[in-house]
Amino acid sequence: MPYTIGRKSQLNFDFSKLSKTELMYFEIMLSGTALYIRGIPGNAKSAIGRSICEKIIWWRDGEKEKHTGINYIDLRLADKDETDLGSYPVTKNPIDQLIKFGEMLDKGYIDLDQFNKIKEKYLDVIINVDDLTSLTFAVPDWALGANSYPTIIHVEELNRCDPKVRAASLQLLNEKQIGNFKFNDNVFWMASGNLGEEDRTEVDEMDLALSNRICILDHDIGVEEWAENFGNEHCWNVMVDYLLSNQKLYVAPSANEIRYATARSWTNLSNYIFSTFGKDPDLYTVSSSDKMSIVGLGFIGASWSGFQRYLMDTSKININDIIDKWETVKKEVQKLNRGRTMELMSNLRNVKLQEKNKEQIHNIISFLKVLAPDNISDGDTKSHSNDDEVTSYLLHLVDKMETPNEKFHKYVIKHFTDKAKIIHKWVENGRLTKKDGTPDLSGV
């Protein structure tokens, strides 16, 4: 069921599309505390903020229509000064201010009810006060817009900006107001920064009195979560398969190197490949391109050589070839070394069986049987180097045996009688359990 919650402002949210980390992050913001995440450059700190905003479903009490996505305001402090954050005094005339709110109504930033309430307050001042000019703090347009729509305001590079900008930003995060202008409770706050010496960046941390007012978490996104929540939709599928198989989304640079692999640099490389070679790039063309040997290094540093080799190998046989045309590639698969078959097995783990037809599933079963023949007698001394890999894959199917996967996973497992016995033994010994306890392997 959708995870929903109400707010004082009569907003309701459905968080069912959020990942585990995204939900945790937004729950902190929802509590009224600003979230501050620290991590290496390029490790999807901005991307996770945008992803949260894109996935949240919301509606107001009494409304039947639900909306997907809330507003995301990205305040990159490296590009700002304190005036951009509304931290300087200006003279204010209520008539001018009322005109500005009228413009906001015309643009749809606020609705008529909100405008009428604002107008009532300003008219009272205009009618009853002789000197209309007063001193207040400037309120930026982005702040006015945030108050009229569910919004996450993301303050970036908090520990790498000018001290005056940081002071203004911390005032925003802690007090949630600019002068007398207060942000509504439909505005949620997050900030991000780097680690410092650990990631070779120069940072200036806040003092303990300030840090104690916000929730500080170390941000480190795993490749599975990155793939599910960003990579699968935005990056080259071959690149995603490679990263899932080798688990090297981030590779720290050597002492004298400034080019290295991160979630951001992999994404940038993917965008370049799409732009240069089209939306369905030929693997061999990319891997053998002279310019890619230069450009790939420029995007992800030393990680390019491993990816280039993977592209070359995969251009010959990939997991889709096995699933869709097994008989054609069977003889070639039998010649592959263990390193390559392990990569294919890793790719297979990310294949959703419930999306495949019966012929494709039987191709997968045939592939597994070639790697590690089943029903081996106790006296059989023949070595099957991929036996553990196949058994591990079947255990993976058990671990992920949830509707709508269950019947497809059981169908594959029951074709491996000896290994099914091993799986039962693992379950009985408590070495493999699911969230709801022991897996149901009836019929296997």
N, C-alpha and C positions, 0 to 999 in steps of 0.2 A: 504494500500500500504506500501511497505517496507520504512523504514526511512533511507535514504542514505545521505551521505555527502562526499565531496572531500577533499583532503589534499594537501599541497604544494608538497609532495612527490608523488603525483598522485595516492594516495590510495583512494579507495572508500569503504564505509562500509554500511552494511545492519544491522540495529539494531532491526529488527522486533521480534526477539526471546528474547530480553532482557525484564526483568520486569521493572516496573516503577522506582524502586530504582536503579537498575543496570544501566538503561539508564541515570538517573540523575548523578550517580557517574562517568560514563564514559564521559559524556558531559563536566564535570569539567576537567577531565584529557585531553580531546581533545582540550580544550581551551588553553592548554599550562601551566596551573597551577597545581601544585601537590595537590592531595587530601589527607587529613589526617582525618581518622575516629577513634573516640574514643568510647569505649564501654566495657561492662563487659567481663571477660574472657569466652571464649567458645560460644560467641554469633554470630558465623558465619562471623567474619570479614575476615578471610582468605578464607572461602568458597565462599563469594560473589565475591572476586577478581578472583578466579578460574572460577566461574560460568560465569562471564562476558567474560573471555577469551575463554571459551568453546563455547559460543553461537554466538559470533560476526562472521558475514559472510563478507569477504573482497575480493577485487580484484584490480588489477592495471588497469589504463586507457588503453584501447585497448585490454585487455584480455577478452576472452569469458568465460573462466573457473573461477568459484568462489570457494573460499576456506572457510571452516568452522573451526573457531578456530584460535586464535593468541597465541603467546608464552607467558608463565607466568613464571616470575623469582621471587622466594620467598627468600628474604634476611632476615633471622631470626637473628636479631642483638644480641640476647643472645648467639648465637654460633659463633659470628664473632669478629675479632679485626680489627683495622684500616687498616692493611695491606690487608685484604680480600676485602676492598673497594677501593683499588688502591690509597691510600693516603700516599705513601712513595716514595721517589725519587730513580731512578735506572739509570745506564748508558745505553744508547741505541745505537745500531749500525744499520743503515738502511738496511744493507744486511740481518742481522738476522731477522729484522722486516718483510722484504719482503718475506723471506722464510716462516715465520709464516702465512702471509696472503695467501701464496701459499697453505699451509696446510688447511687453512680455505676454499679455493676454492675446494680442493679435497674432503672435508667433506660436501660440499654443503651449508656452512654457508653464503657464498657470491657467486654471479654469475660471469660469465666471464667479463661482462661489468664493474661491480664494481671493479674487480681485475685489469683490464687494466688501469682504472683511477688511482688506488692506485699505480700501478707499474710505471706509467708515472712520478708521483711526486717523488717517491723514486729514480728512475734512474737519475733524474735531480740532486738530492743531491749527489748520488754516483759519477757521472761524473764530477761535477763542484766544489766539496768541498774536500780539502786535508785531513783534520782531520774528520773522519766519526763519531767519538764518541761524544755523547752529553748527557746531563742530562735531564731526563724527569720523569714523574710519571708513575708507573707501571699501565698497563691496564689489568685487569683480563679477562680471557677467556669469562666469562658470559657477559661482557660489549661489547666485539667485536661481540659476537653472536647476542646480542640484536639489534645492529645497522643494521643487514642484514635481519631482519624479524620483522613484526609488533609485538610489545611486551609490556606487562605491567610489570613494575618492582615494586614489593610490598615490602616496607621496614617495617618489623614488629617489635613490641615492642620498638617503637621509644623513649618512655619516661621511659623505664625500663632497658636501657643498659648502658654500660660504657660511661662516658662523652666524651672520645676521639672518641669512635665509633659513638656516637650521632653527634658530630661535623662533622665527615666525611660524615655521612648520610645526614645531613642538607645541606652540600655543594653540594652533589649529587642532592638533591631535588630542591634546589634553582638555582644552576648554570648549572645543567645537563651536567657536564663535569668532566673528571678526568685529571688534568694537562692541556695539550693542546688537549686532546682527547675529542671531542664533540659528544654527542649523537644526532642521527638523529631525525627528527620530527615524525618518526614512533615508537618512544619509549615514552610510557606514564607512569606517575608516581603516585603512591599512597603509603600511609603509614598508620599505625594503632598503637593504644596504648590503655592503660587501663585508668580507671577513677580516681584511687587513693583511697582516704579514703572511697568513696562511695561503691567501690567494694573490699575493704580490700586488696589493692595492694599498694606497695611502688613505687611511680613514681617521676620523676624529670622533671618538665615541662620546656620548652624552654622559653626564654625571649620574650618580646613583639615585639622587632625588627624582630626576626625570625618568630614568629607566624603570623605576619602580611603579610608574603610573600606566605603563603599557605592557602588553603581553609579547615577550620576545621569544621567537622560535628559530631554530636553525633549519633552513629549508634545503632539502636534498631530494629531488624528484628521481624516482627509479625509472628505468627504461620502459617497464611494462605500463606504468601509469602515464608516462609521457606518450607512449604509442596510443594507448586507449583514448586519452583525452585531447591529444593534439596531433601526434605524428600520423596516425592512420588517415586523418582527414586532410592534412596539409602537406605531407611530405611524400616523396617517391616511395611506393610500396616496397621496392627492392631494398632501399636503404633501411626502411623500418624492419624488414625481415633480418637484415644483417645485424642491426643493433640489438634486436631481440635475441639473436643467436650468440653474439659475443659479449653482450652486457657491458659495452664500453661507450656509453653515451658521453661521459666526461673522461678525458685523459689529460692529466696535468702536463704542462709544457716542461721541457728540460730547462736547465739553469739559464741558458743564453737564448732561449726561444720564446717568441711572443705569439706564435700561431699554435692553436691547440683546439681540441674537439670539445664542444659543449652542445647542449640542446639547441642553442641559438645558431652556432656555426654550422651544425648539420642541416638545420632548416634553411639557412642561407645558401648552402651548397646545393640542396635540393631545388631551391628556386632558380639557381643558375642553370642547373641541368635541364629543368623544364623549359626555361627561356631559350637555351641554346639548342637542345636536341628534341624539343617537343614534349607533349604531355604523356607520350608512351615511348620513352627512349629505348633504343636498342642497346642491350647490355654490352655487347662486344664493341660497338661503336664508341660508347662512352669510355670503356676500360682501355681501349687501344688508341684513343685520341692523344696526340702529342700535346695539345694545349691543356688537356685535363691533367697531365702529369705536372704541369706548372700551377694551374688554377686550383686543383684539388688540394695541393700543398698549401696554397695561400689561404684556403678556407679552414681546413682542419689539421694542418701541420702533418706530423708524422703518421697520424691515423689514416691518411690517404692511401698509403701503400697496402695496408691490410684490406681496405675496402676495394681497392683496384683489383687485387688478387681474387677477392670474392666475386666481383663482377665478371671477371674472366672465367672463373670456374662455373658460375651460375649460368653464364651465357651458353654453356654446353648442356647442362641439365639443371633444372630447378624443380621445386616442389610441385609447381603447377603442371609440369611435364609428367611427373609421376602420377598425379591425380587424374589428368585428362587423357594421357596417351601412354599408359604404362607399357603395353606390349611393344611400343616403338623404342622405348628407352631402357627396357629391362636388361639387355645385355651390357649396356654401358654402365648401368648402376652397379652391376656385379663386379665391375673393374675398379670402382672408386675406392680410394683409400679411406681409412677409418675417420680421419679428420673431416673429409668432405661428407661422409654419411652422417657424422655427428651434427654437422651444420644443417643437413636436410632434416634430421630428426628434430632439431631445435625449431626449424621452420614449421614442421608438422604440428608441433604443440600449439601453434597459433591458428591452426585451421579449425574452423567451426564445423563439426561433422553434421550438425542439423541443417546446414545450408547446402550439403552435397547430396547428389542423387545416389541410387543404389550402385550403379556401375562405378562411380567415383570412389565410394566407400570400399568396394571390393578391390579396386586398384590399390588403395591404401593398405588393405589387409595383405594383398600379394606382395607389396613392397616390404612390409614388416616380416613376412615369412621368408623372403629372400635374405634379409639381413640376419635373421636368427630363426632357423627352422624349429618348429615346435615338436613335441612328442619325442624328445631325445631320451634314449634309454640310459640307465645308470652306468652301463659299461661303455658308453660311447665316449671315446677320448678325443673326438674331432673338435677342434677349437672353433668357436663361433664368437668372433671378437665383438660383435654388436649385441650380444645376448643381453647384457646389462642395460644397454640403451633401450632396447625394445621393451624389456620388463619395466624400466623406468617410465616409458611412455604409457604403458597400460596402467601403471599406478597413477599417472597423471590423469588419465581418463576417469579413474575411480574418484580421485580427489575432486574433479570438476563435475561429478555426476549429479547434476541438478536439472530440473525441468527447464527448457525443453531438450536438454542434452541427454538425459538418462537413457532412453531407449537406443539411441545411436551409439552411445559409449558401450552399453552392455552388448550390443550386437557385435562390435569389434572384439571385445574381450573374450566372448564365448568361442571365438575361432582359435584360441590359444589355450588348450585344455591344461597343459602342464603349467603354464605361467599363471593361469587362473587359480590353480591350487596354491601357488606361491603367494598370490595376492590375498587369498582367503587366510593364509597363515599370517601374513602381515597384519590383516585386520583383527584376527583373533588375538594376536599378541599385543594389540594396542599400539602398534607402530605406525598405523595410518588411521586417522579419524577425520571426520568432517565436523562442521560447525554443530550439527545436530546429533553428533555421536558416531556410532559405527555405521559405515555405509551399508545400504541394502544391496546385496549382491545376489539376491534371489534370481534364478533363471540364468545365471552365468555359469 
